[in-house]
Amino acid sequence: MDPFSTKSLALQAQKKVLSKMPCKAVVAALVDDTSSEVLDELYRATKEFTRSRRAAQQLLKDLVKVAVKVAVLLRAGQLGAEELARLRRGLAMTAVSFRQVAFTFDRRVLAAGLLECRDLLHQAAGPHLTAKSHARISRVFGHLANGDFLAALYGPAEPYRSHLDKICEGLGRMLEGGTI
């Protein structure tokens, strides 16, 4: 089993952010158990797709760093949350429904939604994030919107099928719980 864990990665990010933030609860709320499970499955699927542990770890590190920074900006009121939240929820619902309803998956629809989310995030966070953070956003969404990655993930072959099942199960719980 690979020793990489998004929980430990999130903890490292929390420590870094906590040195500049007064409240631990703000960062601890960013990555809960369900989110961690979804991210772990995304890591495994990415590792399988890229055939590179290092590339998969880097993608998840970038994703967690971006998520923490965006959450901090949202909580500080420096980022418009309404449209981004609507788009994020819509993407999660689309991803889950593509899994639940046979023969409905369309990689162009999902990729276009992910790229729209990326562009909206770049626009909303523009002056608040560094060029390095914007590059992380581009890398993360570039990978997630990759048509070949989406086709493999939503294809019938294992191990992608089991990864997708667990990702969608976690997304479903997050949708029901209102965290997305």
MARSE-95623 format. One record per residue: residue number from 1; residue in three letters; x, z, y of N, C-alpha, C in turn. Coordinates in steps of 0.02 Angstrom, whole numbers, padded with zeros to 5 digits. Each point is the difference from the previous one (the first is absolute). Example, Ala and Ser with C-alpha at 12.3 -4.5 7.8 and 13.67 -1.06 7.14 Angstrom:
! MARSE-95623
+-----+------+--------+--------+--------+--------+--------+--------+--------+--------+--------+
:  nr : rest :    n_X :    n_Z :    n_Y :   ca_X :   ca_Z :   ca_Y :    c_X :    c_Z :    c_Y :
+-----+------+--------+--------+--------+--------+--------+--------+--------+--------+--------+
:   1 :  ALA :  00660 :  00390 : -00284 : -00045 :  00000 :  00059 :  00045 :  00000 :  00060 :
:   2 :  SER : -00018 : -00036 :  00053 :  00042 :  00003 :  00059 : -00039 :  00037 :  00055 :
+-----+------+--------+--------+--------+--------+--------+--------+--------+--------+--------+
END
This chain:
! MARSE-95623
+-----+------+--------+--------+--------+--------+--------+--------+--------+--------+--------+
:  nr : rest :    n_X :    n_Z :    n_Y :   ca_X :   ca_Z :   ca_Y :    c_X :    c_Z :    c_Y :
+-----+------+--------+--------+--------+--------+--------+--------+--------+--------+--------+
:   1 :  MET :  00043 :  00000 : -00059 : -00043 :  00000 :  00059 :  00044 :  00000 :  00062 :
:   2 :  ASP : -00018 : -00037 :  00048 :  00037 : -00006 :  00062 : -00008 :  00064 :  00042 :
:   3 :  PRO :  00054 :  00029 :  00026 : -00005 :  00062 :  00037 : -00030 : -00008 :  00070 :
:   4 :  PHE : -00013 : -00061 :  00022 : -00027 : -00012 :  00067 : -00071 :  00026 :  00005 :
:   5 :  SER : -00016 :  00036 :  00054 : -00067 :  00026 :  00009 : -00017 : -00003 :  00074 :
:   6 :  THR : -00061 : -00024 :  00015 : -00020 : -00003 :  00070 : -00012 :  00069 :  00029 :
:   7 :  LYS : -00014 :  00049 : -00044 : -00008 :  00068 :  00025 :  00065 :  00025 :  00031 :
:   8 :  SER :  00055 : -00011 : -00035 :  00064 :  00023 :  00027 :  00019 : -00041 :  00061 :
:   9 :  LEU : -00017 : -00065 : -00001 :  00014 : -00042 :  00058 : -00041 :  00023 :  00060 :
:  10 :  ALA : -00063 :  00016 : -00012 : -00043 :  00024 :  00054 :  00026 :  00067 :  00027 :
:  11 :  LEU :  00025 :  00041 : -00044 :  00028 :  00064 :  00021 :  00061 : -00010 :  00044 :
:  12 :  GLN :  00043 : -00048 : -00018 :  00058 : -00016 :  00042 : -00022 : -00024 :  00069 :
:  13 :  ALA : -00051 : -00043 :  00001 : -00025 : -00026 :  00064 : -00031 :  00057 :  00041 :
:  14 :  GLN : -00036 :  00045 : -00034 : -00029 :  00057 :  00034 :  00054 :  00043 :  00032 :
:  15 :  LYS :  00053 :  00013 : -00036 :  00055 :  00041 :  00027 :  00029 : -00032 :  00063 :
:  16 :  LYS :  00010 : -00065 : -00003 :  00028 : -00035 :  00057 : -00047 :  00004 :  00060 :
:  17 :  VAL : -00064 : -00011 : -00012 : -00049 :  00001 :  00054 : -00012 :  00072 :  00025 :
:  18 :  LEU :  00002 :  00047 : -00047 : -00013 :  00070 :  00019 :  00052 :  00028 :  00048 :
:  19 :  SER :  00059 : -00028 :  00000 :  00050 :  00024 :  00046 : -00020 : -00015 :  00072 :
:  20 :  LYS : -00048 : -00047 :  00008 : -00023 : -00018 :  00067 : -00072 :  00018 :  00012 :
:  21 :  MET : -00034 :  00027 : -00051 : -00071 :  00016 :  00006 : -00012 :  00075 : -00010 :
:  22 :  PRO : -00048 :  00027 :  00036 : -00014 :  00071 : -00006 : -00043 :  00019 : -00060 :
:  23 :  CYS : -00033 : -00047 : -00032 : -00050 :  00018 : -00050 :  00012 : -00034 : -00067 :
:  24 :  LYS :  00015 :  00040 : -00052 :  00011 : -00027 : -00067 : -00064 : -00030 : -00029 :
:  25 :  ALA : -00057 :  00029 :  00016 : -00063 : -00023 : -00029 : -00015 : -00072 :  00018 :
:  26 :  VAL :  00022 : -00023 :  00057 : -00012 : -00069 :  00021 :  00033 : -00048 : -00049 :
:  27 :  VAL :  00062 :  00012 : -00016 :  00036 : -00046 : -00045 : -00021 :  00011 : -00073 :
:  28 :  ALA : -00012 :  00061 : -00020 : -00021 :  00014 : -00069 : -00065 : -00036 : -00016 :
:  29 :  ALA : -00043 : -00009 :  00050 : -00064 : -00033 : -00011 :  00008 : -00076 : -00008 :
:  30 :  LEU :  00057 : -00027 :  00016 :  00009 : -00072 : -00002 :  00005 : -00027 : -00070 :
:  31 :  VAL :  00032 :  00035 : -00046 :  00008 : -00025 : -00068 : -00027 :  00053 : -00048 :
:  32 :  ASP : -00062 : -00008 : -00021 : -00031 :  00046 : -00047 :  00016 : -00023 : -00072 :
:  33 :  ASP : -00027 :  00035 : -00049 :  00014 : -00017 : -00070 : -00024 : -00070 : -00019 :
:  34 :  THR : -00060 : -00018 :  00022 : -00028 : -00065 : -00017 :  00042 : -00055 :  00032 :
:  35 :  SER :  00018 :  00008 :  00063 :  00042 : -00050 :  00034 :  00066 : -00007 : -00036 :
:  36 :  SER :  00028 :  00056 : -00021 :  00064 : -00001 : -00035 : -00006 : -00038 : -00066 :
:  37 :  GLU : -00055 :  00010 : -00036 : -00010 : -00036 : -00063 : -00006 : -00075 :  00012 :
:  38 :  VAL : -00036 : -00020 :  00052 : -00008 : -00071 :  00016 :  00068 : -00030 :  00018 :
:  39 :  LEU :  00038 :  00037 :  00040 :  00066 : -00025 :  00021 :  00048 : -00004 : -00060 :
:  40 :  ASP : -00005 :  00048 : -00046 :  00043 : -00003 : -00060 : -00016 : -00061 : -00042 :
:  41 :  GLU : -00064 : -00017 : -00007 : -00019 : -00060 : -00038 :  00021 : -00063 :  00037 :
:  42 :  LEU : -00005 :  00000 :  00065 :  00024 : -00057 :  00040 :  00075 : -00009 : -00010 :
:  43 :  TYR :  00036 :  00055 : -00002 :  00072 : -00002 : -00013 :  00014 : -00032 : -00068 :
:  44 :  ARG : -00036 :  00023 : -00051 :  00011 : -00026 : -00067 : -00016 : -00075 : -00004 :
:  45 :  ALA : -00055 : -00021 :  00032 : -00018 : -00071 :  00000 :  00051 : -00041 :  00038 :
:  46 :  THR :  00024 :  00026 :  00056 :  00051 : -00035 :  00039 :  00065 : -00004 : -00039 :
:  47 :  LYS :  00018 :  00054 : -00033 :  00062 :  00000 : -00040 : -00005 : -00052 : -00056 :
:  48 :  GLU : -00057 : -00004 : -00031 : -00011 : -00050 : -00053 :  00004 : -00071 :  00028 :
:  49 :  PHE : -00031 : -00010 :  00058 : -00003 : -00067 :  00030 :  00069 : -00023 :  00024 :
:  50 :  THR :  00035 :  00044 :  00036 :  00065 : -00019 :  00029 :  00057 :  00006 : -00051 :
:  51 :  ARG : -00013 :  00038 : -00054 :  00052 :  00014 : -00049 :  00060 :  00036 :  00032 :
:  52 :  SER : -00016 :  00038 :  00052 :  00052 :  00037 :  00036 : -00026 :  00068 :  00020 :
:  53 :  ARG :  00031 :  00051 : -00028 : -00018 :  00069 :  00018 :  00015 :  00013 :  00073 :
:  54 :  ARG :  00056 : -00025 :  00023 :  00021 :  00012 :  00069 : -00049 : -00032 :  00049 :
:  55 :  ALA : -00021 : -00061 : -00013 : -00047 : -00034 :  00045 : -00067 :  00036 :  00002 :
:  56 :  ALA : -00023 :  00023 : -00058 : -00063 :  00037 : -00003 :  00004 :  00066 :  00037 :
:  57 :  GLN :  00057 :  00035 : -00008 :  00009 :  00063 :  00036 :  00002 : -00012 :  00075 :
:  58 :  GLN :  00035 : -00052 :  00021 :  00005 : -00015 :  00072 : -00069 : -00017 :  00029 :
:  59 :  LEU : -00039 : -00038 : -00037 : -00067 : -00017 :  00024 : -00042 :  00063 :  00010 :
:  60 :  LEU :  00002 :  00046 : -00050 : -00039 :  00061 :  00006 :  00026 :  00046 :  00054 :
:  61 :  LYS :  00065 :  00002 :  00009 :  00029 :  00040 :  00055 : -00025 : -00027 :  00066 :
:  62 :  ASP :  00002 : -00066 :  00008 : -00024 : -00031 :  00062 : -00074 :  00015 :  00010 :
:  63 :  LEU : -00039 : -00005 : -00053 : -00072 :  00012 :  00004 : -00015 :  00072 :  00021 :
:  64 :  VAL :  00034 :  00048 : -00030 : -00011 :  00070 :  00017 :  00022 :  00014 :  00072 :
:  65 :  LYS :  00057 : -00027 :  00020 :  00023 :  00010 :  00069 : -00049 : -00028 :  00050 :
:  66 :  VAL : -00025 : -00059 : -00013 : -00049 : -00031 :  00045 : -00064 :  00041 :  00002 :
:  67 :  ALA : -00024 :  00021 : -00059 : -00061 :  00039 : -00003 :  00006 :  00065 :  00038 :
:  68 :  VAL :  00056 :  00034 : -00006 :  00010 :  00063 :  00036 :  00001 : -00013 :  00075 :
:  69 :  LYS :  00036 : -00051 :  00022 :  00004 : -00014 :  00072 : -00068 : -00020 :  00028 :
:  70 :  VAL : -00037 : -00041 : -00036 : -00066 : -00022 :  00023 : -00047 :  00060 :  00002 :
:  71 :  ALA :  00002 :  00043 : -00050 : -00043 :  00059 :  00000 :  00017 :  00046 :  00058 :
:  72 :  VAL :  00064 :  00008 :  00016 :  00019 :  00041 :  00056 : -00027 : -00030 :  00065 :
:  73 :  LEU :  00006 : -00066 :  00007 : -00026 : -00034 :  00060 : -00076 :  00007 :  00004 :
:  74 :  LEU : -00034 : -00005 : -00057 : -00073 :  00007 :  00000 : -00021 :  00070 :  00021 :
:  75 :  ARG :  00034 :  00049 : -00027 : -00018 :  00069 :  00016 :  00017 :  00018 :  00072 :
:  76 :  ALA :  00049 : -00034 :  00027 :  00019 :  00012 :  00070 : -00044 : -00040 :  00048 :
:  77 :  GLY : -00043 : -00042 : -00028 : -00044 : -00040 :  00042 :  00034 : -00059 :  00034 :
:  78 :  GLN :  00058 : -00020 : -00026 :  00037 : -00055 :  00030 : -00013 : -00066 : -00033 :
:  79 :  LEU : -00046 : -00001 : -00048 : -00015 : -00061 : -00037 : -00075 : -00005 : -00009 :
:  80 :  GLY : -00029 : -00057 :  00015 : -00072 : -00011 : -00009 : -00016 : -00002 : -00074 :
:  81 :  ALA : -00041 :  00046 : -00023 : -00011 :  00008 : -00072 : -00061 : -00037 : -00027 :
:  82 :  GLU : -00048 : -00017 :  00042 : -00064 : -00025 : -00025 :  00007 : -00065 : -00039 :
:  83 :  GLU :  00028 : -00051 :  00032 :  00005 : -00065 : -00033 :  00047 :  00003 : -00060 :
:  84 :  LEU :  00055 :  00036 :  00007 :  00048 :  00006 : -00055 : -00033 :  00036 : -00059 :
:  85 :  ALA : -00037 :  00053 :  00013 : -00033 :  00037 : -00054 : -00053 : -00043 : -00034 :
:  86 :  ARG : -00038 : -00039 :  00039 : -00050 : -00044 : -00028 :  00032 : -00052 : -00045 :
:  87 :  LEU :  00054 : -00030 :  00023 :  00035 : -00051 : -00038 :  00032 :  00030 : -00064 :
:  88 :  ARG :  00030 :  00059 :  00006 :  00031 :  00033 : -00057 : -00053 :  00016 : -00054 :
:  89 :  ARG : -00057 :  00026 :  00022 : -00054 :  00016 : -00047 : -00027 : -00064 : -00033 :
:  90 :  GLY : -00008 : -00052 :  00040 : -00024 : -00064 : -00027 :  00048 : -00029 : -00051 :
:  91 :  LEU :  00065 :  00005 :  00013 :  00050 : -00025 : -00047 : -00002 :  00039 : -00065 :
:  92 :  ALA : -00006 :  00066 :  00005 : -00004 :  00041 : -00060 : -00061 : -00017 : -00041 :
:  93 :  MET : -00057 : -00009 :  00033 : -00061 : -00017 : -00036 :  00006 : -00069 : -00032 :
:  94 :  THR :  00031 : -00048 :  00034 :  00010 : -00067 : -00027 :  00045 :  00003 : -00062 :
:  95 :  ALA :  00055 :  00037 :  00005 :  00047 :  00006 : -00056 : -00035 :  00030 : -00061 :
:  96 :  VAL : -00040 :  00051 :  00010 : -00035 :  00032 : -00055 : -00053 : -00046 : -00029 :
:  97 :  SER : -00038 : -00035 :  00043 : -00053 : -00043 : -00026 :  00029 : -00060 : -00038 :
:  98 :  PHE :  00057 : -00027 :  00023 :  00032 : -00054 : -00037 :  00018 :  00023 : -00070 :
:  99 :  ARG :  00017 :  00062 : -00008 :  00018 :  00027 : -00066 : -00063 :  00012 : -00042 :
: 100 :  GLN : -00053 :  00024 :  00031 : -00060 :  00019 : -00037 : -00043 : -00059 : -00021 :
: 101 :  VAL : -00002 : -00053 :  00041 : -00043 : -00058 : -00014 :  00044 : -00057 : -00026 :
: 102 :  ALA : -00011 : -00018 : -00062 :  00041 : -00051 : -00032 : -00004 : -00068 :  00037 :
: 103 :  PHE :  00056 : -00034 :  00003 :  00006 : -00067 :  00027 : -00016 : -00005 :  00075 :
: 104 :  THR :  00008 :  00055 :  00037 : -00012 : -00003 :  00073 :  00065 :  00001 :  00039 :
: 105 :  PHE :  00056 :  00014 : -00031 :  00063 :  00007 :  00036 :  00019 : -00065 :  00034 :
: 106 :  ASP :  00015 :  00005 :  00065 :  00025 : -00056 :  00039 :  00060 :  00025 :  00040 :
: 107 :  ARG :  00059 : -00021 : -00021 :  00060 :  00026 :  00032 :  00003 : -00017 :  00074 :
: 108 :  ARG : -00029 : -00057 :  00020 :  00001 : -00019 :  00071 : -00040 :  00049 :  00043 :
: 109 :  VAL : -00056 :  00023 : -00025 : -00042 :  00047 :  00037 :  00037 :  00066 :  00009 :
: 110 :  LEU :  00028 :  00027 : -00054 :  00036 :  00063 :  00003 :  00063 : -00006 :  00042 :
: 111 :  ALA :  00037 : -00054 : -00008 :  00062 : -00010 :  00039 : -00017 : -00007 :  00074 :
: 112 :  ALA : -00052 : -00037 :  00016 : -00019 : -00009 :  00070 : -00020 :  00067 :  00032 :
: 113 :  GLY : -00036 :  00042 : -00038 : -00018 :  00066 :  00025 :  00060 :  00044 :  00012 :
: 114 :  LEU :  00048 : -00002 : -00046 :  00061 :  00039 :  00007 :  00041 : -00024 :  00060 :
: 115 :  LEU :  00004 : -00065 :  00010 :  00038 : -00026 :  00057 : -00035 :  00015 :  00066 :
: 116 :  GLU : -00067 :  00001 : -00001 : -00037 :  00019 :  00060 :  00013 :  00073 :  00017 :
: 117 :  CYS :  00002 :  00042 : -00051 :  00015 :  00071 :  00009 :  00071 :  00008 :  00029 :
: 118 :  ARG :  00047 : -00038 : -00027 :  00069 :  00002 :  00026 :  00002 : -00018 :  00074 :
: 119 :  ASP : -00032 : -00055 :  00018 :  00000 : -00023 :  00069 : -00033 :  00051 :  00047 :
: 120 :  LEU : -00055 :  00029 : -00023 : -00035 :  00050 :  00040 :  00044 :  00062 :  00009 :
: 121 :  LEU :  00035 :  00019 : -00052 :  00045 :  00058 :  00004 :  00058 : -00014 :  00047 :
: 122 :  HIS :  00029 : -00059 : -00004 :  00054 : -00019 :  00046 : -00025 :  00003 :  00073 :
: 123 :  GLN : -00059 : -00026 :  00011 : -00027 : -00003 :  00068 : -00016 :  00070 :  00026 :
: 124 :  ALA : -00033 :  00041 : -00042 : -00020 :  00066 :  00022 :  00059 :  00048 :  00010 :
: 125 :  ALA :  00050 : -00006 : -00042 :  00056 :  00046 :  00002 :  00058 : -00027 :  00042 :
: 126 :  GLY : -00008 : -00060 :  00026 :  00053 : -00035 :  00037 :  00050 :  00043 :  00036 :
: 127 :  PRO : -00019 :  00032 :  00055 :  00050 :  00038 :  00039 :  00020 :  00067 : -00030 :
: 128 :  HIS : -00038 :  00023 : -00049 :  00013 :  00068 : -00026 :  00051 :  00002 : -00057 :
: 129 :  LEU :  00013 : -00057 : -00031 :  00046 : -00002 : -00056 :  00061 : -00042 :  00016 :
: 130 :  THR :  00054 :  00015 : -00032 :  00062 : -00037 :  00010 : -00003 : -00068 : -00037 :
: 131 :  ALA :  00048 : -00043 :  00016 :  00004 : -00064 : -00034 :  00011 :  00010 : -00076 :
: 132 :  LYS :  00037 :  00052 : -00018 :  00012 :  00015 : -00070 : -00066 :  00017 : -00036 :
: 133 :  SER : -00043 :  00038 :  00034 : -00064 :  00018 : -00030 : -00045 : -00062 : -00006 :
: 134 :  HIS :  00003 : -00044 :  00050 : -00039 : -00062 : -00004 :  00026 : -00044 : -00058 :
: 135 :  ALA :  00065 :  00001 : -00012 :  00028 : -00038 : -00056 : -00024 :  00030 : -00066 :
: 136 :  ARG : -00006 :  00065 : -00003 : -00026 :  00033 : -00061 : -00072 : -00021 : -00013 :
: 137 :  ILE : -00040 : -00001 :  00053 : -00070 : -00022 : -00006 : -00003 : -00071 : -00028 :
: 138 :  SER :  00041 : -00044 :  00027 :  00002 : -00069 : -00023 :  00021 : -00006 : -00073 :
: 139 :  ARG :  00050 :  00038 : -00020 :  00023 : -00001 : -00070 : -00054 :  00024 : -00048 :
: 140 :  VAL : -00032 :  00056 :  00018 : -00051 :  00029 : -00044 : -00058 : -00049 : -00008 :
: 141 :  PHE : -00027 : -00023 :  00055 : -00058 : -00044 : -00004 :  00019 : -00069 : -00028 :
: 142 :  GLY :  00062 : -00022 :  00012 :  00023 : -00063 : -00029 :  00000 :  00003 : -00075 :
: 143 :  HIS :  00021 :  00057 : -00028 :  00000 :  00007 : -00073 : -00072 :  00006 : -00026 :
: 144 :  LEU : -00040 :  00043 :  00032 : -00068 :  00011 : -00024 : -00043 : -00063 :  00004 :
: 145 :  ALA :  00013 : -00042 :  00050 : -00039 : -00062 :  00009 :  00029 : -00060 : -00037 :
: 146 :  ASN :  00055 :  00011 : -00036 :  00031 : -00054 : -00039 : -00050 : -00024 : -00053 :
: 147 :  GLY : -00017 : -00064 :  00003 : -00050 : -00027 : -00046 :  00020 :  00007 : -00073 :
: 148 :  ASP :  00064 : -00009 : -00015 :  00024 :  00007 : -00069 : -00007 :  00072 : -00025 :
: 149 :  PHE :  00016 :  00048 :  00045 : -00007 :  00071 : -00019 : -00074 :  00016 : -00012 :
: 150 :  LEU : -00043 : -00023 :  00044 : -00072 :  00014 : -00009 : -00027 : -00033 : -00063 :
: 151 :  ALA :  00022 : -00061 : -00014 : -00023 : -00035 : -00060 :  00023 :  00037 : -00063 :
: 152 :  ALA :  00062 :  00024 :  00001 :  00025 :  00038 : -00058 : -00039 :  00066 : -00007 :
: 153 :  LEU : -00010 :  00034 :  00055 : -00034 :  00064 : -00001 : -00072 : -00006 : -00025 :
: 154 :  TYR : -00035 : -00052 :  00023 : -00070 : -00010 : -00020 : -00007 : -00043 : -00063 :
: 155 :  GLY :  00055 : -00022 : -00028 : -00003 : -00040 : -00061 : -00016 :  00042 : -00060 :
: 156 :  PRO : -00011 : -00033 : -00057 : -00020 :  00037 : -00061 :  00058 :  00032 : -00038 :
: 157 :  ALA :  00061 : -00017 :  00019 :  00058 :  00023 : -00039 :  00017 :  00073 :  00013 :
: 158 :  GLU :  00024 :  00032 : -00052 :  00027 :  00067 :  00007 :  00073 : -00006 :  00020 :
: 159 :  PRO :  00029 :  00047 :  00033 : -00025 :  00065 :  00020 : -00038 :  00000 :  00067 :
: 160 :  TYR : -00005 : -00059 :  00031 : -00033 : -00002 :  00065 : -00072 :  00024 : -00003 :
: 161 :  ARG : -00034 : -00017 : -00054 : -00070 :  00018 : -00006 : -00009 :  00076 :  00003 :
: 162 :  SER :  00042 :  00037 : -00036 : -00006 :  00073 :  00001 :  00020 :  00028 :  00068 :
: 163 :  HIS :  00049 : -00031 :  00033 :  00018 :  00023 :  00067 : -00059 : -00010 :  00048 :
: 164 :  LEU : -00031 : -00059 : -00004 : -00056 : -00015 :  00044 : -00058 :  00047 : -00014 :
: 165 :  ASP : -00013 :  00014 : -00063 : -00054 :  00047 : -00017 :  00010 :  00067 :  00034 :
: 166 :  LYS :  00061 :  00026 : -00005 :  00015 :  00065 :  00030 : -00001 : -00002 :  00076 :
: 167 :  ILE :  00024 : -00054 :  00029 : -00001 : -00008 :  00073 : -00072 : -00001 :  00024 :
: 168 :  CYS : -00042 : -00040 : -00032 : -00070 : -00006 :  00021 : -00039 :  00064 : -00013 :
: 169 :  GLU :  00017 :  00035 : -00053 : -00033 :  00065 : -00014 :  00016 :  00049 :  00057 :
: 170 :  GLY :  00064 :  00002 :  00020 :  00019 :  00043 :  00055 : -00031 : -00021 :  00066 :
: 171 :  LEU : -00001 : -00065 :  00014 : -00032 : -00025 :  00061 : -00075 :  00018 :  00000 :
: 172 :  GLY : -00031 : -00005 : -00058 : -00071 :  00019 : -00005 : -00011 :  00073 :  00017 :
: 173 :  ARG :  00043 :  00043 : -00026 : -00006 :  00072 :  00016 :  00012 :  00012 :  00074 :
: 174 :  MET :  00047 : -00036 :  00029 :  00015 :  00008 :  00072 : -00059 : -00025 :  00042 :
: 175 :  LEU : -00031 : -00054 : -00021 : -00059 : -00026 :  00036 : -00058 :  00050 : -00004 :
: 176 :  GLU : -00011 :  00027 : -00060 : -00054 :  00049 : -00010 :  00014 :  00064 :  00040 :
: 177 :  GLY :  00063 :  00020 :  00003 :  00018 :  00061 :  00036 :  00005 : -00009 :  00075 :
: 178 :  GLY : -00003 : -00062 :  00023 :  00004 : -00014 :  00071 :  00070 :  00002 :  00029 :
: 179 :  THR :  00051 : -00002 : -00042 :  00069 :  00000 :  00026 :  00023 : -00069 :  00019 :
: 180 :  ILE : -00037 : -00051 : -00020 :  00013 : -00068 :  00023 : -00058 : -00020 :  00043 :
+-----+------+--------+--------+--------+--------+--------+--------+--------+--------+--------+
END
